Structures are given as structure tokens and as C-alpha cells.
């Protein structure tokens, strides 16, 4: 008796269900092209699986997920970024006719048509041809989709302000002294908090207050005259208060002795 005799070869999508008489070929008609499921095939699958599993474990140890600071729901300046595989959809929502008033087009209609067409492809395209060159419509639509996805992903990476993103997510190690008089004054300055954060930790629009080593005088000068992207004349309070706050900033968030 042949090995595998009586076993049916199933699952070839090229054999139409309407072929009559539709008798599948026997397993034994494919000599040397088959192998035993147990243990040969399963053992090989498991070995490949184990290699990937160990590879991923090594990767997670070598590159732990990059954590940002604790999420702050009151921080309206935080610019979130989706994972890389959603960047193309994210980028789509930045274009005029796919955002704002037309956000339904960018968020629902366009992705809906693209993924719906992918889902319906087997029903829409019932040809038997398998070579891409013989299926110009399907091939060019697929190419268009791939090119658009790569282009949009590229654009979003290119347009993203990675430095600001690193700042806004940075974990601030130093605790500031919230009892210091300087901090009380800082907390009364809504404008400053909007950009530099409630802890002076910085954000997308401004750096951490305590990271550079300006002197008290330089700090007061920056606050009065502005610097770079920071507007001038935002401080609301007396000169004394400005000085106390500047001292507190100079002293890295601690009350001066
Ligand atoms: C529109 C956002 C914005 C506001 C509002 C703002 N800042 Fe700034 N601030 C910045 C930016 C941007 C810088 C970096 C300027 C540069 O060096 O180019 C900065 C720099 C500073 C610095 C220097 C620190 C450093 O490490 O460079 C201090 C101190 C400072 N700001 C304090 C304040 C205070 C106090 C207020 C409120 C009166 C305030 N800022 C309001 C955006 C802002």
C-alpha cells in the first residue's frame, strides 16, 4: 500500500469548484513533494517559531519600549504621534480636503474605499490570470496604494518636529520645590505655564526651565526681553517677584538658601 493512500489533496484555489467530475488528486500522486505533518512538519514550525521568539525576547531586552513621562490629561500642548504603521493615515488628515470640515473624507471615506476595495477584490476580480502584468487594473491600483502609503509615511516623518517630541515626552528626574516662593509666583503666570509646563518641565513649545545654566540676571533679561521663540513682556507682577522667580529658576527649582 502506498504511503498516504486515501488522503485527499485539498485547498488549491486554482481548481474551480464547478469542474466536473471534481475528484481531487490523491496524496500519493505527489511523490517527494509531501512530508508527514507529525513530527517532521510540526517540528520545523516549532523551531522557526522558537528562533523568532528568542529573537524578540533579545530585542525587548536590548531595546526596551521608549517610555515618556506620565500622561497629563490637562496638557493641551502635547502633540501625540501614532505608531509608525498608522503614520500614513495620520498624515492624510493634515491635507486640506481630508481635514477640518472634510475630516470625514480623510478619516472614513478614503480609508473605507481603499480597505473596502481590498476586501471585495476577490469578488470584483474573478479572472483566472495570476501574473501581475496580465492584470493591469489590479496591479496599478495596488502600486498606487503602496506608493501613496510610502509617500504619506515619509512625509509625516519628515514634517514631524522630533526635537520637540523628545522634549514634550522627556521624563523629568528632578523634583522641584513646590513650597518655594518662586514656584508660587511661577504658578500665577498662566502664560509661562502654557509653554513651559506646570513643573517648568518644558513641552512642544518651550524647553525645560532648569536645564540650562543661566544666571539670575540672564534669566530676568530673557523674561523681560524674550529670546528666540519666546515673546517678551509676558511677566505679570512686580520687579521683586520677577527677581524671586528668577532666583528660583537659577537654583534649579529649589528655594535659594
Ligand atoms: C510662547 C511660549 C513661551 C512662553 C509663553 C514663555 N516662554 Fe520662556 N521660552 C520659550 C522658548 C521657545 C524658549 C527658548 C528660547 C531660546 O533660547 O531660543 C524659552 C526660554 C525661557 C528661559 C530660558 C531657559 C532655557 O533653558 O533656555 C526662561 C528662564 C524662560 N523661558 C522663562 C519664561 C517665563 C518666566 C515665562 C512667563 C513670563 C515664559 N518663559 C513664557 C517659550 C515661551
py3Dmol code that shows the C-alpha trace and the ligand (Angstrom):
import py3Dmol

protein = """\
ATOM      1  CA  UNK A   1       0.000   0.000   0.000  1.00  0.00           C
ATOM      2  CA  UNK A   2       1.256   3.488  -0.902  1.00  0.00           C
ATOM      3  CA  UNK A   3       2.094   5.914   1.835  1.00  0.00           C
ATOM      4  CA  UNK A   4      -0.718   8.386   2.281  1.00  0.00           C
ATOM      5  CA  UNK A   5      -3.102   6.453   0.153  1.00  0.00           C
ATOM      6  CA  UNK A   6      -6.635   7.625   0.555  1.00  0.00           C
ATOM      7  CA  UNK A   7      -5.601  11.109   1.730  1.00  0.00           C
ATOM      8  CA  UNK A   8      -7.146  13.935  -0.264  1.00  0.00           C
ATOM      9  CA  UNK A   9      -5.225  16.910  -1.586  1.00  0.00           C
ATOM     10  CA  UNK A  10      -7.380  19.923  -0.854  1.00  0.00           C
ATOM     11  CA  UNK A  11      -7.206  23.683  -0.905  1.00  0.00           C
ATOM     12  CA  UNK A  12      -5.897  24.527  -4.384  1.00  0.00           C
ATOM     13  CA  UNK A  13      -7.703  27.757  -5.282  1.00  0.00           C
ATOM     14  CA  UNK A  14      -6.888  27.263  -8.965  1.00  0.00           C
ATOM     15  CA  UNK A  15      -9.264  24.320  -9.201  1.00  0.00           C
ATOM     16  CA  UNK A  16     -12.731  25.718  -9.845  1.00  0.00           C
ATOM     17  CA  UNK A  17     -15.461  24.200  -7.724  1.00  0.00           C
ATOM     18  CA  UNK A  18     -17.585  23.749 -10.847  1.00  0.00           C
ATOM     19  CA  UNK A  19     -15.153  21.322 -12.514  1.00  0.00           C
ATOM     20  CA  UNK A  20     -16.983  18.063 -13.170  1.00  0.00           C
ATOM     21  CA  UNK A  21     -16.284  15.449 -12.118  1.00  0.00           C
ATOM     22  CA  UNK A  22     -14.397  17.215  -9.367  1.00  0.00           C
ATOM     23  CA  UNK A  23     -12.269  14.445  -7.933  1.00  0.00           C
ATOM     24  CA  UNK A  24      -9.180  15.719  -6.129  1.00  0.00           C
ATOM     25  CA  UNK A  25      -5.870  14.070  -6.810  1.00  0.00           C
ATOM     26  CA  UNK A  26      -4.631  11.600  -4.298  1.00  0.00           C
ATOM     27  CA  UNK A  27      -1.853  12.461  -1.862  1.00  0.00           C
ATOM     28  CA  UNK A  28       0.263   9.634  -3.268  1.00  0.00           C
ATOM     29  CA  UNK A  29       0.338  11.342  -6.675  1.00  0.00           C
ATOM     30  CA  UNK A  30       2.791  13.929  -5.344  1.00  0.00           C
ATOM     31  CA  UNK A  31       5.885  11.846  -4.544  1.00  0.00           C
ATOM     32  CA  UNK A  32       8.666  13.721  -2.666  1.00  0.00           C
ATOM     33  CA  UNK A  33       6.570  16.871  -2.544  1.00  0.00           C
ATOM     34  CA  UNK A  34       4.892  15.986   0.689  1.00  0.00           C
ATOM     35  CA  UNK A  35       6.028  15.312   4.211  1.00  0.00           C
ATOM     36  CA  UNK A  36       4.495  13.908   7.334  1.00  0.00           C
ATOM     37  CA  UNK A  37       2.701  16.529   9.430  1.00  0.00           C
ATOM     38  CA  UNK A  38       3.826  14.812  12.631  1.00  0.00           C
ATOM     39  CA  UNK A  39       6.603  15.062  13.586  1.00  0.00           C
ATOM     40  CA  UNK A  40       8.529  16.496  10.577  1.00  0.00           C
ATOM     41  CA  UNK A  41       6.392  19.497   9.672  1.00  0.00           C
ATOM     42  CA  UNK A  42       5.418  20.487  13.208  1.00  0.00           C
ATOM     43  CA  UNK A  43       8.976  20.187  14.485  1.00  0.00           C
ATOM     44  CA  UNK A  44      10.217  22.553  11.777  1.00  0.00           C
ATOM     45  CA  UNK A  45       7.436  25.051  12.504  1.00  0.00           C
ATOM     46  CA  UNK A  46       8.258  24.985  16.196  1.00  0.00           C
ATOM     47  CA  UNK A  47      11.945  25.521  15.540  1.00  0.00           C
ATOM     48  CA  UNK A  48      11.274  28.561  13.367  1.00  0.00           C
ATOM     49  CA  UNK A  49       8.822  29.852  15.975  1.00  0.00           C
ATOM     50  CA  UNK A  50      11.401  29.418  18.744  1.00  0.00           C
ATOM     51  CA  UNK A  51      14.036  31.336  16.760  1.00  0.00           C
ATOM     52  CA  UNK A  52      11.658  34.294  16.354  1.00  0.00           C
ATOM     53  CA  UNK A  53      10.509  34.134  19.967  1.00  0.00           C
ATOM     54  CA  UNK A  54      14.087  34.197  21.294  1.00  0.00           C
ATOM     55  CA  UNK A  55      14.938  36.952  18.786  1.00  0.00           C
ATOM     56  CA  UNK A  56      12.063  39.102  20.036  1.00  0.00           C
ATOM     57  CA  UNK A  57      12.986  38.446  23.667  1.00  0.00           C
ATOM     58  CA  UNK A  58      16.573  39.604  22.983  1.00  0.00           C
ATOM     59  CA  UNK A  59      15.243  42.697  21.190  1.00  0.00           C
ATOM     60  CA  UNK A  60      12.927  43.671  24.044  1.00  0.00           C
ATOM     61  CA  UNK A  61      15.826  43.337  26.479  1.00  0.00           C
ATOM     62  CA  UNK A  62      18.234  45.320  24.276  1.00  0.00           C
ATOM     63  CA  UNK A  63      15.706  47.980  23.235  1.00  0.00           C
ATOM     64  CA  UNK A  64      13.029  48.431  25.925  1.00  0.00           C
ATOM     65  CA  UNK A  65       9.968  50.415  24.817  1.00  0.00           C
ATOM     66  CA  UNK A  66      10.736  54.118  24.959  1.00  0.00           C
ATOM     67  CA  UNK A  67       8.675  55.454  27.823  1.00  0.00           C
ATOM     68  CA  UNK A  68       7.646  59.051  28.162  1.00  0.00           C
ATOM     69  CA  UNK A  69       6.632  60.935  31.262  1.00  0.00           C
ATOM     70  CA  UNK A  70       3.315  60.175  32.970  1.00  0.00           C
ATOM     71  CA  UNK A  71       0.439  61.261  30.727  1.00  0.00           C
ATOM     72  CA  UNK A  72      -1.099  64.560  31.753  1.00  0.00           C
ATOM     73  CA  UNK A  73      -4.705  64.993  30.514  1.00  0.00           C
ATOM     74  CA  UNK A  74      -4.614  68.734  31.239  1.00  0.00           C
ATOM     75  CA  UNK A  75      -1.643  69.298  28.925  1.00  0.00           C
ATOM     76  CA  UNK A  76      -3.313  70.561  25.749  1.00  0.00           C
ATOM     77  CA  UNK A  77       0.050  71.351  24.144  1.00  0.00           C
ATOM     78  CA  UNK A  78       1.083  67.688  23.908  1.00  0.00           C
ATOM     79  CA  UNK A  79       1.208  66.517  20.300  1.00  0.00           C
ATOM     80  CA  UNK A  80       0.576  62.760  20.149  1.00  0.00           C
ATOM     81  CA  UNK A  81       2.004  60.651  17.348  1.00  0.00           C
ATOM     82  CA  UNK A  82       0.591  57.284  16.265  1.00  0.00           C
ATOM     83  CA  UNK A  83       2.800  54.246  15.781  1.00  0.00           C
ATOM     84  CA  UNK A  84       4.705  54.055  12.506  1.00  0.00           C
ATOM     85  CA  UNK A  85       2.187  51.803  10.751  1.00  0.00           C
ATOM     86  CA  UNK A  86      -0.570  54.408  11.186  1.00  0.00           C
ATOM     87  CA  UNK A  87       1.539  57.395  10.170  1.00  0.00           C
ATOM     88  CA  UNK A  88       0.123  57.441   6.619  1.00  0.00           C
ATOM     89  CA  UNK A  89      -3.448  57.789   7.899  1.00  0.00           C
ATOM     90  CA  UNK A  90      -2.268  60.447  10.354  1.00  0.00           C
ATOM     91  CA  UNK A  91      -0.566  62.356   7.536  1.00  0.00           C
ATOM     92  CA  UNK A  92      -3.678  62.125   5.340  1.00  0.00           C
ATOM     93  CA  UNK A  93      -5.592  64.098   7.963  1.00  0.00           C
ATOM     94  CA  UNK A  94      -3.247  67.059   7.533  1.00  0.00           C
ATOM     95  CA  UNK A  95      -4.314  67.813   3.963  1.00  0.00           C
ATOM     96  CA  UNK A  96      -6.867  70.494   3.273  1.00  0.00           C
ATOM     97  CA  UNK A  97      -9.537  68.307   1.674  1.00  0.00           C
ATOM     98  CA  UNK A  98      -9.152  65.491   4.162  1.00  0.00           C
ATOM     99  CA  UNK A  99      -9.125  67.551   7.358  1.00  0.00           C
ATOM    100  CA  UNK A 100     -11.055  70.285   9.124  1.00  0.00           C
ATOM    101  CA  UNK A 101     -14.533  70.454   7.628  1.00  0.00           C
ATOM    102  CA  UNK A 102     -13.708  67.481   5.415  1.00  0.00           C
ATOM    103  CA  UNK A 103     -12.335  65.292   8.155  1.00  0.00           C
ATOM    104  CA  UNK A 104     -14.957  62.616   7.428  1.00  0.00           C
ATOM    105  CA  UNK A 105     -13.421  62.241   3.961  1.00  0.00           C
ATOM    106  CA  UNK A 106      -9.923  61.677   5.334  1.00  0.00           C
ATOM    107  CA  UNK A 107     -10.930  59.615   8.341  1.00  0.00           C
ATOM    108  CA  UNK A 108     -13.746  57.453   6.949  1.00  0.00           C
ATOM    109  CA  UNK A 109     -14.410  57.761   3.211  1.00  0.00           C
ATOM    110  CA  UNK A 110     -10.904  57.393   1.756  1.00  0.00           C
ATOM    111  CA  UNK A 111      -9.650  54.607   4.047  1.00  0.00           C
ATOM    112  CA  UNK A 112     -13.101  52.996   3.738  1.00  0.00           C
ATOM    113  CA  UNK A 113     -12.924  52.862  -0.061  1.00  0.00           C
ATOM    114  CA  UNK A 114      -9.327  51.592  -0.034  1.00  0.00           C
ATOM    115  CA  UNK A 115      -9.810  48.833   2.548  1.00  0.00           C
ATOM    116  CA  UNK A 116     -13.306  48.004   1.309  1.00  0.00           C
ATOM    117  CA  UNK A 117     -11.934  47.507  -2.212  1.00  0.00           C
ATOM    118  CA  UNK A 118      -9.218  45.246  -0.811  1.00  0.00           C
ATOM    119  CA  UNK A 119     -11.877  43.221   0.989  1.00  0.00           C
ATOM    120  CA  UNK A 120     -14.047  42.971  -2.139  1.00  0.00           C
ATOM    121  CA  UNK A 121     -11.154  42.294  -4.535  1.00  0.00           C
ATOM    122  CA  UNK A 122     -11.769  38.519  -4.749  1.00  0.00           C
ATOM    123  CA  UNK A 123     -15.391  39.189  -5.772  1.00  0.00           C
ATOM    124  CA  UNK A 124     -14.693  42.100  -8.111  1.00  0.00           C
ATOM    125  CA  UNK A 125     -11.792  40.446  -9.941  1.00  0.00           C
ATOM    126  CA  UNK A 126     -12.792  36.910 -10.827  1.00  0.00           C
ATOM    127  CA  UNK A 127     -10.241  36.383 -13.603  1.00  0.00           C
ATOM    128  CA  UNK A 128      -8.060  33.296 -13.539  1.00  0.00           C
ATOM    129  CA  UNK A 129      -4.922  35.189 -14.529  1.00  0.00           C
ATOM    130  CA  UNK A 130      -2.298  35.344 -11.787  1.00  0.00           C
ATOM    131  CA  UNK A 131       0.621  37.203 -13.374  1.00  0.00           C
ATOM    132  CA  UNK A 132       0.657  40.874 -12.306  1.00  0.00           C
ATOM    133  CA  UNK A 133       1.431  42.046 -15.852  1.00  0.00           C
ATOM    134  CA  UNK A 134      -1.780  40.435 -17.119  1.00  0.00           C
ATOM    135  CA  UNK A 135      -3.889  42.211 -14.508  1.00  0.00           C
ATOM    136  CA  UNK A 136      -3.226  45.894 -15.257  1.00  0.00           C
ATOM    137  CA  UNK A 137      -6.127  47.336 -13.250  1.00  0.00           C
ATOM    138  CA  UNK A 138      -5.487  45.382 -10.067  1.00  0.00           C
ATOM    139  CA  UNK A 139      -1.727  45.823 -10.351  1.00  0.00           C
ATOM    140  CA  UNK A 140      -1.822  49.571 -10.917  1.00  0.00           C
ATOM    141  CA  UNK A 141      -4.322  50.089  -8.084  1.00  0.00           C
ATOM    142  CA  UNK A 142      -2.098  48.090  -5.751  1.00  0.00           C
ATOM    143  CA  UNK A 143       1.020  50.011  -6.854  1.00  0.00           C
ATOM    144  CA  UNK A 144      -0.832  53.295  -6.355  1.00  0.00           C
ATOM    145  CA  UNK A 145      -1.805  52.205  -2.845  1.00  0.00           C
ATOM    146  CA  UNK A 146       1.725  51.116  -1.951  1.00  0.00           C
ATOM    147  CA  UNK A 147       3.291  54.320  -3.337  1.00  0.00           C
ATOM    148  CA  UNK A 148       0.726  56.518  -1.577  1.00  0.00           C
ATOM    149  CA  UNK A 149       1.309  54.720   1.736  1.00  0.00           C
ATOM    150  CA  UNK A 150       5.098  55.043   1.486  1.00  0.00           C
ATOM    151  CA  UNK A 151       4.865  58.688   0.420  1.00  0.00           C
ATOM    152  CA  UNK A 152       2.477  59.660   3.240  1.00  0.00           C
ATOM    153  CA  UNK A 153       4.566  57.821   5.839  1.00  0.00           C
ATOM    154  CA  UNK A 154       7.691  59.568   4.560  1.00  0.00           C
ATOM    155  CA  UNK A 155       6.015  62.979   4.637  1.00  0.00           C
ATOM    156  CA  UNK A 156       4.793  62.585   8.202  1.00  0.00           C
ATOM    157  CA  UNK A 157       8.241  61.508   9.432  1.00  0.00           C
ATOM    158  CA  UNK A 158       9.778  64.415   7.541  1.00  0.00           C
ATOM    159  CA  UNK A 159       7.324  67.011   8.866  1.00  0.00           C
ATOM    160  CA  UNK A 160       7.317  65.880  12.483  1.00  0.00           C
ATOM    161  CA  UNK A 161       9.297  68.007  14.935  1.00  0.00           C
ATOM    162  CA  UNK A 162      11.283  65.206  16.568  1.00  0.00           C
ATOM    163  CA  UNK A 163      13.199  67.516  18.894  1.00  0.00           C
ATOM    164  CA  UNK A 164      10.000  69.000  20.295  1.00  0.00           C
ATOM    165  CA  UNK A 165       8.574  65.496  20.616  1.00  0.00           C
ATOM    166  CA  UNK A 166      11.576  64.356  22.640  1.00  0.00           C
ATOM    167  CA  UNK A 167      11.213  67.422  24.876  1.00  0.00           C
ATOM    168  CA  UNK A 168       7.494  67.083  25.471  1.00  0.00           C
ATOM    169  CA  UNK A 169       7.840  63.442  26.457  1.00  0.00           C
ATOM    170  CA  UNK A 170      11.027  63.761  28.490  1.00  0.00           C
ATOM    171  CA  UNK A 171      10.941  62.289  31.981  1.00  0.00           C
ATOM    172  CA  UNK A 172      11.893  64.983  34.464  1.00  0.00           C
ATOM    173  CA  UNK A 173      14.001  63.450  37.188  1.00  0.00           C
ATOM    174  CA  UNK A 174      14.416  66.422  39.500  1.00  0.00           C
ATOM    175  CA  UNK A 175      11.519  67.244  41.738  1.00  0.00           C
ATOM    176  CA  UNK A 176      11.060  70.958  42.138  1.00  0.00           C
ATOM    177  CA  UNK A 177      10.342  72.592  45.479  1.00  0.00           C
ATOM    178  CA  UNK A 178       6.662  73.442  45.329  1.00  0.00           C
ATOM    179  CA  UNK A 179       6.795  75.342  48.612  1.00  0.00           C
ATOM    180  CA  UNK A 180       9.340  77.808  47.295  1.00  0.00           C
ATOM    181  CA  UNK A 181       8.091  81.360  46.924  1.00  0.00           C
ATOM    182  CA  UNK A 182       9.493  81.410  43.385  1.00  0.00           C
ATOM    183  CA  UNK A 183       7.268  78.499  42.469  1.00  0.00           C
ATOM    184  CA  UNK A 184       4.182  80.223  43.875  1.00  0.00           C
ATOM    185  CA  UNK A 185       4.968  83.213  41.679  1.00  0.00           C
ATOM    186  CA  UNK A 186       5.607  80.985  38.653  1.00  0.00           C
ATOM    187  CA  UNK A 187       2.227  79.267  39.214  1.00  0.00           C
ATOM    188  CA  UNK A 188       0.486  82.639  38.975  1.00  0.00           C
ATOM    189  CA  UNK A 189       1.909  83.183  35.468  1.00  0.00           C
ATOM    190  CA  UNK A 190      -0.520  81.337  33.197  1.00  0.00           C
ATOM    191  CA  UNK A 191       1.384  82.393  30.054  1.00  0.00           C
ATOM    192  CA  UNK A 192       4.614  80.798  31.251  1.00  0.00           C
ATOM    193  CA  UNK A 193       2.819  77.581  32.289  1.00  0.00           C
ATOM    194  CA  UNK A 194       1.186  77.293  28.875  1.00  0.00           C
ATOM    195  CA  UNK A 195       4.582  76.902  27.231  1.00  0.00           C
ATOM    196  CA  UNK A 196       6.949  75.704  29.980  1.00  0.00           C
ATOM    197  CA  UNK A 197       4.501  73.442  31.857  1.00  0.00           C
ATOM    198  CA  UNK A 198       3.311  73.373  35.461  1.00  0.00           C
ATOM    199  CA  UNK A 199       6.616  71.961  36.670  1.00  0.00           C
ATOM    200  CA  UNK A 200       8.736  74.037  34.305  1.00  0.00           C
ATOM    201  CA  UNK A 201       9.411  70.737  32.560  1.00  0.00           C
ATOM    202  CA  UNK A 202       9.024  72.182  29.067  1.00  0.00           C
ATOM    203  CA  UNK A 203       6.895  70.912  26.217  1.00  0.00           C
ATOM    204  CA  UNK A 204       6.446  71.104  22.471  1.00  0.00           C
ATOM    205  CA  UNK A 205       6.673  74.914  22.542  1.00  0.00           C
ATOM    206  CA  UNK A 206       9.423  75.557  25.077  1.00  0.00           C
ATOM    207  CA  UNK A 207      12.467  73.992  26.757  1.00  0.00           C
ATOM    208  CA  UNK A 208      12.792  72.790  30.334  1.00  0.00           C
ATOM    209  CA  UNK A 209      13.383  75.844  32.562  1.00  0.00           C
ATOM    210  CA  UNK A 210      16.130  74.256  34.619  1.00  0.00           C
ATOM    211  CA  UNK A 211      18.255  72.554  32.015  1.00  0.00           C
ATOM    212  CA  UNK A 212      20.484  75.459  31.041  1.00  0.00           C
ATOM    213  CA  UNK A 213      22.764  77.339  33.407  1.00  0.00           C
ATOM    214  CA  UNK A 214      21.707  80.963  33.038  1.00  0.00           C
ATOM    215  CA  UNK A 215      22.431  83.366  35.865  1.00  0.00           C
ATOM    216  CA  UNK A 216      19.633  85.216  37.633  1.00  0.00           C
ATOM    217  CA  UNK A 217      20.359  88.362  35.606  1.00  0.00           C
ATOM    218  CA  UNK A 218      20.307  86.475  32.309  1.00  0.00           C
ATOM    219  CA  UNK A 219      17.042  84.795  33.250  1.00  0.00           C
ATOM    220  CA  UNK A 220      15.435  88.128  34.098  1.00  0.00           C
ATOM    221  CA  UNK A 221      16.709  89.501  30.823  1.00  0.00           C
ATOM    222  CA  UNK A 222      15.198  86.587  28.848  1.00  0.00           C
ATOM    223  CA  UNK A 223      11.873  87.015  30.639  1.00  0.00           C
ATOM    224  CA  UNK A 224      11.743  90.764  30.048  1.00  0.00           C
ATOM    225  CA  UNK A 225      13.110  90.880  26.510  1.00  0.00           C
ATOM    226  CA  UNK A 226      12.151  87.445  25.207  1.00  0.00           C
ATOM    227  CA  UNK A 227      14.521  85.188  23.301  1.00  0.00           C
ATOM    228  CA  UNK A 228      14.099  83.207  20.089  1.00  0.00           C
ATOM    229  CA  UNK A 229      10.557  81.864  20.026  1.00  0.00           C
ATOM    230  CA  UNK A 230       9.782  83.256  23.462  1.00  0.00           C
ATOM    231  CA  UNK A 231       7.823  86.511  23.432  1.00  0.00           C
ATOM    232  CA  UNK A 232       8.895  89.497  25.541  1.00  0.00           C
ATOM    233  CA  UNK A 233       6.987  91.213  28.365  1.00  0.00           C
ATOM    234  CA  UNK A 234       4.826  88.299  29.479  1.00  0.00           C
ATOM    235  CA  UNK A 235       5.597  88.507  33.181  1.00  0.00           C
ATOM    236  CA  UNK A 236       2.782  89.925  35.269  1.00  0.00           C
ATOM    237  CA  UNK A 237       3.995  91.084  38.656  1.00  0.00           C
ATOM    238  CA  UNK A 238       6.415  93.324  40.473  1.00  0.00           C
ATOM    239  CA  UNK A 239      10.157  93.513  39.862  1.00  0.00           C
ATOM    240  CA  UNK A 240      10.709  91.865  43.248  1.00  0.00           C
ATOM    241  CA  UNK A 241       8.543  88.926  42.290  1.00  0.00           C
ATOM    242  CA  UNK A 242      10.399  88.619  38.997  1.00  0.00           C
ATOM    243  CA  UNK A 243      13.676  88.521  40.889  1.00  0.00           C
ATOM    244  CA  UNK A 244      12.461  85.858  43.358  1.00  0.00           C
ATOM    245  CA  UNK A 245      11.189  83.714  40.483  1.00  0.00           C
ATOM    246  CA  UNK A 246      14.409  84.146  38.514  1.00  0.00           C
ATOM    247  CA  UNK A 247      16.390  83.088  41.585  1.00  0.00           C
ATOM    248  CA  UNK A 248      14.211  80.015  41.911  1.00  0.00           C
ATOM    249  CA  UNK A 249      14.809  79.147  38.237  1.00  0.00           C
ATOM    250  CA  UNK A 250      18.545  79.766  38.579  1.00  0.00           C
ATOM    251  CA  UNK A 251      18.529  77.459  41.588  1.00  0.00           C
ATOM    252  CA  UNK A 252      17.018  74.603  39.510  1.00  0.00           C
ATOM    253  CA  UNK A 253      13.581  74.793  41.114  1.00  0.00           C
ATOM    254  CA  UNK A 254      14.724  74.868  44.707  1.00  0.00           C
ATOM    255  CA  UNK A 255      14.214  77.748  47.120  1.00  0.00           C
ATOM    256  CA  UNK A 256      17.513  79.662  47.429  1.00  0.00           C
ATOM    257  CA  UNK A 257      19.131  79.368  50.888  1.00  0.00           C
TER     258      UNK A 257
END
"""
ligand_1 = """\
43
LIG
C 5.182 81.054 23.574
C 5.790 80.150 24.505
C 6.536 80.713 25.698
C 6.012 81.454 26.723
C 4.599 81.963 26.896
C 7.105 81.652 27.652
N 8.226 81.073 27.171
Fe 10.028 81.015 28.121
N 10.858 80.177 26.498
C 10.201 79.801 25.364
C 11.169 79.332 24.386
C 10.843 78.816 22.988
C 12.434 79.452 24.980
C 13.791 79.126 24.356
C 14.299 80.430 23.755
C 15.609 80.246 23.042
O 16.617 80.167 23.733
O 15.580 80.207 21.833
C 12.200 79.963 26.318
C 13.202 80.186 27.221
C 13.000 80.564 28.523
C 14.011 80.651 29.535
C 15.475 80.288 29.345
C 15.633 78.847 29.766
C 16.367 77.984 28.813
O 16.729 76.894 29.249
O 16.560 78.345 27.619
C 13.419 81.042 30.676
C 14.070 81.231 32.051
C 12.018 81.246 30.382
N 11.796 80.947 29.069
C 11.082 81.660 31.303
C 9.782 82.021 30.974
C 8.863 82.675 31.871
C 9.145 83.028 33.303
C 7.714 82.886 31.158
C 6.464 83.634 31.624
C 6.659 85.030 31.922
C 7.910 82.338 29.837
N 9.169 81.830 29.766
C 6.957 82.322 28.849
C 8.829 79.846 25.145
C 7.943 80.518 25.981
"""
view = py3Dmol.view(width=600, height=400)
view.addModel(protein, "pdb")
view.setStyle({"model": 0}, {"cartoon": {"style": "trace"}})
view.addModel(ligand_1, "xyz")
view.setStyle({"model": 1}, {"stick": {}})
view.zoomTo()
view.show()
